[in-house]
């Protein structure tokens, strides 16, 4: 019987970042943690509320699809989960598996190895917004959410930022592929950089002329273009199944948790 | 804000089964429940053990793959989960979503609508065996596990049996597709019938001549044959991602929980 690899605090032991990079990671950790004292402190409801746990598992495994809001009965549960340790630990396990996979490839750096990162709830966290708007229980207000995005202050999801830096250290290039529109390219660039993502091979935003119906179709089409131009998509990480399904999904995909909203 | 559909006890309210069928369901419930007093009583460790929860989520979302045993540190957690309410509720949510989907199709019964059921940990539960063998912490002993299968006494997973009966009532045909070998066809048939699965369109077991490497390849190949002979695979339910990935997977797939073993 072997010990659980995911329990190893590998990030702390092996973090291959510059002093500058480490500072950014610390800041990212602080920003996302700052929210905690404002609401519930932990996971106290998780054990009591079997059904909200089952709902979340159903969402994360793509059994429950096309949902519009978090069930009202699960608002407390969702808040506890997202501001507590479990969301962070769940994200850490995903990022850890992604890194173990990338490292295991022993890639030759031919300049074409590409990893796709989604942006919202993957690279950047909109938890500060959703914490003020019912953690997904409220129908998304596109006006106030749009205003939040224009502030450009979304913190990094710390586990994704750590993964990003470790992939770059392995010689893997990163492309951000997002459903955000071209109209907010500048603020998105600034936000990514301020959050610690200081370089990228591609930042692909949705052109206003794009007429496809779903995120699956849009992202498949953009990934196909990338592969057509010579990149090898060795990995793909996102919080929505629509980031990971369709065509040209990459050699392996990784699903981060998001029990706040669903994008088809 | 709408109430959580998965909380509705729809099975009890709408169970469209004969008296005979209801009796079988009750028996199935009792058999799987009988195990509880033998070990831990509930979910007491779930909340304490953030990392085991994250490990299980990683497994269920296909982020953690190719694993051989449940982490030793999670044995208590796994037992509590599998013998407590959470595993049953998680399974119920999956079966409920599957039924809602099937019902929403408003199918015309042309005799070709087919739903694929995996067998082990989907239609039948080997929990009585695994409860005596560390819930997946021990490396699988193929001799004792084989002997267990030959007993032919595995109970139904109650939620799957309920789904099976409701799909039949909608005029949908059922095919069992399993990695079990042809050599145990007879005992598998007897076990299925004794557990309450009293009819099927196909029972597909693996021929000893099959030389494919993985369950994904084998099951894709068998599903392709089914579609080639005119069936429409409208749904597909299994506990392993290898039941649900590959080709000809069906119009929609449903992943039941299984934190005990991994089959690629």
Interface residues (C-beta under 8 A of the other chain):
Chain A: X1 X2 X3 X4 X6 X7 X43 X44 X46 X47 X50 X51 X53 X54 X55 X57 X58 X60 X61 X62 X63 X64 X69 X71 X72 X73 X74 X85 X86 X89 X90 X92 X93 X94 X97 X98 X137 X138 X254 X255 X257
Chain B: X1 X2 X3 X4 X6 X7 X43 X44 X46 X47 X50 X51 X53 X54 X55 X57 X58 X60 X61 X62 X63 X64 X69 X71 X72 X73 X74 X85 X86 X89 X90 X92 X93 X94 X97 X98 X137 X138 X254 X255 X257
